[in-house]
Amino acid sequence: MRKLILLTGLLVLSVLAYSQTPYKYVIIPTQFPDFANGLNPYGLSSSIQNELNAKSIENTFQAELSNDEFCDVLTVNLIKINNMFKNKLKVELKDCRNRVVWSQEGTGRSKDFQKGYAEAIAEAFKDLNQLPVNPNASPQVAVAPAPTPAQQVEQAAPEAAPAPTVQAQATNPQALYKPANLFYNYSYFIDLVDADAGRKQLILLNGELLGYQNLQTIGTLSPSGLGDVYTLEWTTAAGETVRGLANLTANELKISLPKGDQQEVITLQKY
């Protein structure tokens, strides 16, 4: 009887577990300025889409994302590898924190840029059959099915053993962070967050790559009274605080900081 009761308790137990689900889809940029200017240079965007479609991997050209899906997708990055005789490149898939979760190099034998880069992209993608697992996926509750009548116990035992308890695994706050207002360039991925009294804070998502901590607040914008112009307190990677100016529009954040006798200008675009 005790075994039957314990079995019944285990069957109705809800277990909290993290789903091992892959990323939902891939975002393909339509511009690759390191290769050439303009839209879809050398057919790079089209070649990437062709390879992903051939593997039934969901993809879309670069577009605005809602906050809910921001960390559920990957973005393609291409790195040009200089080679005198061949078209060589590296394909990277990056997550919402600008971390590379997959990368592979490819080489094109054709001397024609468009055909050669298409060959290189095909070679790089040849072993990618599905997207990597997303560690930022939300936890799901898996509920065991209810016992059938044949498994039910007609008469309870005098002293039923206590049902085992399951503790939810602590989650990593950084892994669940979803940017709300992202600005970026080739170095910085910054979330612009509203604070009190009209101020705004700059939270750095890829801090470890730049000598900071991930999700560190590295700047505070305060209204100057001059429209889109803000005064700025900026924290350097060495922990020093410097004061500068920032110009904020709907699509661009331009930061000006003193650097010796000159000014350092950091320009970030709205994601």
GIMOKA-V679530 format. One line per field, one symbol per residue. phi: phi as a letter, one per 30 degrees, with the letter a starting at -180 (. if undefined). A space follows every 50 residues. Layout:
phi=???
//
This chain:
phi=.ddddddddddcdccdbddccdddacccdcbbddcadjdhdhiddddddd ddddchcdaadeadcdddceccbcbdbccdcdadcbcbabcbcccdcicd caaacbbcddddedddddddddddddcccadddcdcdddbcccddddded cdcdbddebdddddcbcdddcdeddcdbdcbdbabdccbbcccdbdhidb ccccdcdddcjccdiddcabcbecicidcbdbcccdddjdcbcbbbccbd cabccbbdbicbcccccbcdd
//
